[in-house]
Amino acid sequence: MSHTPTDDPNRPSNNPVEFRGVYTALTTPFTPDGSAIDFAALERQIAFQAQGGVAGIVASGTTGESPTLEHDEYQRLIEAAVRIGRLHGLQVVAGAGSNSTRHAVEMQRFAAAAGAHATLSVNPYYNKPTQEGLYRHFTAIADSADLPVIVYNIPSRSAGGLTLETIKRLSSHPNIRAIKDAVGNVDFTAETCAQCPGLAVLSGDDPLTLPMIGVGAVGVVSVVSNLVPAQVVAMVAAALGDDVPSGATPGTALELHRELLPLIKALFTETNPIPLKAAMRLLGRDSGSLRLPMTPASPACIERLRHVLTSMELLRQTAGV
């Protein structure tokens, strides 16, 4: 079933967009049986992020279990995220990656028509294209709609990554405006920042956000901000030298990073978003079930999350699952 966006696909794009600060990679809240998206819960999630002061949200990324979404579900999710996010003054980034260039182009055009501010487009996975193939893939996407693209470089999930030379080539395209760097190598980040000055580099690894900002990154696409957006916003603002939101926990960027680190580590003891959805359930912000092939968190993972959340005073000792 095809779903048509309500916005005019020929309207002017939101370009230019400045990428800076915290972008929360949202979970997709499902109903308890996993059969449908819980749009009321999605609305609550986005409102919580806005209250925490994030710059934007990413819908239908890896954290949002994008591979499990049906075509119609994906379109309705993006439309809802755009509508709700814009009401809260947030930038809305639509996950729009695929290992089929034709499909990725279709998603890019849909996101533009739906009113997203940008898309997040992941390295093609499984089919392992050459660097020339990667260059042509992302160029075709960027050519297909006048909408900023955040390239998502994550070798660990895509069986191959972008080289610095390919990133430099891509950065010359006017619609390729940012890169989510999940390479896990701060030296590589430093080289990207130095050699691609017009490209906004966003951390794709919560534990490395602070050192990445130290070498030139300007923000993060964060998992942990699903739970503690205000704390992540305060840490990133302090690291960037921006105004720290009023009422934020005082501290240097390093102090705030150290406070967040135990929670970040706990959230990656099992594959994301398994621990994240368990933590949200513990905190009374249930994001519904996971869809296969993702399975619920193990008892050991839940216990570690409970301990960390309690030590951070986010969870009372008596709270249950």
C-alpha positions in Angstrom: 0.0 0.0 0.0 1.4 3.4 -1.0 0.9 6.3 1.3 1.0 9.8 -0.1 2.4 12.7 2.0 0.0 15.5 2.8 2.7 18.2 2.1 3.2 19.6 -1.4 6.3 17.8 -2.8 7.1 20.8 -4.9 7.3 23.3 -2.0 10.7 24.9 -1.2 13.0 22.7 0.8 14.3 23.6 4.3 17.8 23.9 3.0 20.0 25.3 4.5 20.0 23.7 7.9 22.7 24.0 10.5 23.6 20.8 12.2 24.8 21.3 15.8 24.0 19.9 19.2 22.1 16.8 20.2 19.9 14.7 17.9 18.1 11.8 19.6 17.9 8.6 17.7 14.3 7.7 18.7 13.0 4.2 19.5 9.9 3.3 17.5 7.3 2.6 20.1 5.3 -0.5 19.3 2.1 -1.9 20.8 2.6 -4.7 23.4 2.2 -7.4 20.8 4.5 -5.6 18.3 1.9 -5.5 15.6 1.6 -1.7 15.2 3.3 1.6 16.0 2.0 3.3 19.2 1.6 6.9 17.9 0.5 8.2 21.3 3.7 6.9 22.8 5.7 8.5 20.0 4.1 11.8 20.7 5.1 11.5 24.4 8.6 10.6 23.4 9.1 13.6 21.2 7.6 16.0 23.8 10.1 14.6 26.3 12.9 15.3 24.0 11.8 18.8 23.3 11.6 19.4 27.1 15.2 18.2 27.4 16.4 20.8 24.9 17.6 18.6 22.0 18.2 20.2 18.6 16.4 17.4 16.8 15.2 13.9 16.5 16.0 11.0 14.2 13.0 8.8 13.3 13.4 5.3 11.8 17.1 4.9 12.4 18.8 1.8 13.7 17.6 2.6 17.2 14.1 2.8 15.7 14.3 -0.8 14.4 14.0 0.5 10.8 14.6 -2.9 9.2 11.4 -4.2 10.7 9.1 -1.4 9.5 6.7 -2.1 6.6 6.6 0.4 3.8 3.3 2.0 4.9 4.4 2.0 8.6 7.6 3.8 7.7 5.8 6.5 5.8 3.2 7.1 8.6 6.0 7.2 11.2 8.0 9.8 9.3 4.8 11.9 8.7 4.0 11.7 12.4 7.5 12.6 13.5 7.6 15.6 11.2 4.2 16.9 12.3 4.9 16.4 16.1 8.6 17.5 15.9 7.8 20.7 14.0 5.2 21.6 16.6 7.9 21.4 19.2 10.4 23.4 17.1 12.7 20.4 16.6 14.7 19.5 13.5 13.3 16.2 12.2 15.7 13.8 10.5 14.2 10.9 8.6 16.1 7.7 8.5 16.2 6.9 4.8 19.0 4.5 4.1 18.9 1.3 2.0 21.3 -1.0 0.3 19.2 -0.5 -2.9 20.0 2.9 -4.4 16.7 3.1 -6.1 14.8 2.4 -2.8 17.0 5.0 -1.0 16.1 7.6 -3.7 12.4 6.9 -3.2 12.8 7.4 0.6 14.7 10.6 0.1 12.0 12.0 -2.1 9.3 10.9 0.3 11.1 12.5 3.3 11.4 15.8 1.3 7.7 15.7 0.5 6.8 14.9 4.0 8.6 18.0 5.4 11.6 16.5 7.0 14.6 18.8 7.6 17.1 16.2 6.5 17.6 12.5 6.0 20.1 10.0 7.6 21.4 7.7 4.9 23.4 4.7 6.0 26.2 2.9 4.1 24.7 0.2 1.9 24.9 -3.0 3.9 25.5 -6.6 2.9 26.2 -6.1 -0.8 29.6 -4.4 0.0 30.0 -1.9 -2.8 33.3 -0.4 -3.8 34.2 3.2 -2.8 33.1 4.2 -6.3 29.8 2.5 -5.7 29.4 4.2 -2.3 30.2 7.6 -3.9 27.6 7.0 -6.7 25.0 5.7 -4.3 25.1 8.8 -2.0 25.4 11.2 -4.9 22.3 9.7 -6.5 20.4 10.2 -3.2 21.6 13.7 -2.8 20.7 14.5 -6.4 17.2 13.2 -6.1 15.7 15.9 -3.8 16.7 19.3 -2.5 17.0 18.1 1.0 20.1 17.9 3.2 21.7 14.4 3.6 23.5 13.2 6.7 25.7 10.3 5.6 25.9 7.6 8.2 29.3 5.9 8.2 29.1 2.8 10.3 31.4 0.0 9.2 30.4 -2.4 12.0 26.8 -2.7 10.7 27.4 -2.3 7.0 30.4 -4.6 6.2 32.3 -1.6 4.8 33.0 2.0 5.5 33.7 5.2 3.6 37.3 6.2 3.2 38.4 9.7 3.9 38.9 10.3 0.2 35.4 9.3 -0.6 34.0 11.5 2.2 36.0 14.4 0.7 34.4 13.7 -2.7 30.9 13.5 -1.2 31.4 16.7 0.9 31.5 18.8 -2.3 27.9 18.0 -3.0 25.7 20.9 -1.9 23.1 18.6 -0.3 25.5 16.4 1.6 25.8 18.5 4.7 26.8 16.3 7.5 28.2 12.9 8.5 27.3 10.7 11.4 30.6 9.2 12.3 30.3 5.8 13.9 33.7 4.5 12.9 35.0 4.4 16.5 38.3 6.0 15.7 38.9 9.6 16.9 42.0 9.9 14.6 39.7 9.3 11.6 37.2 11.9 13.0 40.0 14.4 13.4 41.1 13.9 9.8 37.5 14.2 8.5 37.0 17.5 10.4 40.3 18.8 9.1 40.0 17.8 5.5 36.2 18.4 5.1 35.7 21.8 6.8 32.3 22.3 5.2 30.9 19.0 6.5 29.2 19.0 10.0 30.6 15.9 11.8 28.2 14.3 14.4 29.3 11.6 16.8 27.6 8.3 16.2 29.1 6.8 19.4 27.8 8.1 22.7 31.0 7.2 24.6 33.2 9.0 22.1 31.1 12.2 21.8 33.3 14.3 24.1 36.7 13.4 22.5 35.2 13.7 19.0 34.0 17.3 19.8 37.6 17.9 21.0 38.8 17.2 17.5 36.1 19.1 15.6 32.8 17.3 15.8 29.8 19.6 16.4 27.3 17.3 18.0 25.9 13.8 18.4 23.2 11.5 17.2 22.6 10.0 20.6 21.0 6.9 22.0 21.4 7.8 25.7 19.5 11.1 25.2 16.4 9.0 24.9 16.7 8.6 28.7 18.4 11.8 29.8 18.2 14.4 27.1 18.9 17.4 29.3 22.1 15.9 30.6 23.4 15.1 27.1 22.5 18.6 25.9 24.4 20.1 28.8 27.5 18.0 28.2 27.5 18.8 24.5 26.9 22.5 25.0 29.7 22.7 27.6 32.1 20.9 25.2 31.2 23.2 22.3 31.3 26.3 24.3 27.7 27.0 23.7 25.2 28.3 26.3 24.3 25.6 28.8 20.6 25.4 29.3 19.3 27.1 32.4 18.6 24.6 35.2 21.1 22.1 33.8 23.3 20.2 36.2 26.4 22.3 36.6 29.8 20.9 35.7 32.4 20.8 33.0 32.0 18.8 29.9 34.4 16.2 31.3 32.5 15.9 34.6 29.2 15.5 32.8 30.7 12.9 30.4 31.9 10.9 33.4 28.5 11.0 35.0 26.9 9.7 31.8 29.4 7.0 31.1 28.1 4.2 33.3 24.7 4.6 31.7 26.1 4.7 28.2 28.0 1.5 28.8 25.0 -0.2 30.3 23.0 0.7 27.2 25.4 -1.2 25.0 25.8 -4.4 26.9 23.5 -6.0 24.3 22.6 -4.9 20.8 20.9 -1.5 20.6 18.0 -0.9 21.1 17.4 -3.9 23.3 18.8 -2.4 26.6 17.3 1.0 25.7 13.8 -0.3 25.5 14.3 -2.2 28.8 15.6 1.0 30.5 12.6 3.0 29.2 10.3 0.4 30.6 12.1 0.5 34.0 11.6 4.3 34.0 7.9 4.1 33.3 8.3 5.3 29.7 7.5 2.0 28.1 8.4 2.0 24.4 6.6 -1.3 23.7 7.9 -4.6 22.5 10.9 -5.3 20.2 10.3 -6.9 16.9 12.1 -10.0 15.9 14.9 -10.6 15.3 15.4 -8.4 18.3 14.5 -10.1 21.6 13.9 -8.7 25.1 16.9 -7.8 27.3 18.4 -10.6 29.4 17.9 -10.6 33.2 21.6 -9.7 33.7 21.2 -6.7 31.4 18.1 -5.5 33.2 19.8 -5.8 36.5 22.7 -3.8 35.4 20.4 -1.1 34.0 18.5 -1.1 37.3 21.7 -0.6 39.3 22.9 2.2 37.1 19.6 4.0 36.9 19.2 3.8 40.7 22.8 5.0 41.3 22.0 8.0 39.1 18.8 8.6 41.1 16.7 8.2 38.0 15.0 5.1 39.5 13.7 4.3 42.9 15.0 1.1 44.5 11.4 -0.2 44.7 10.7 0.3 41.0 9.8 -2.9 39.1 9.9 -4.0 35.5 
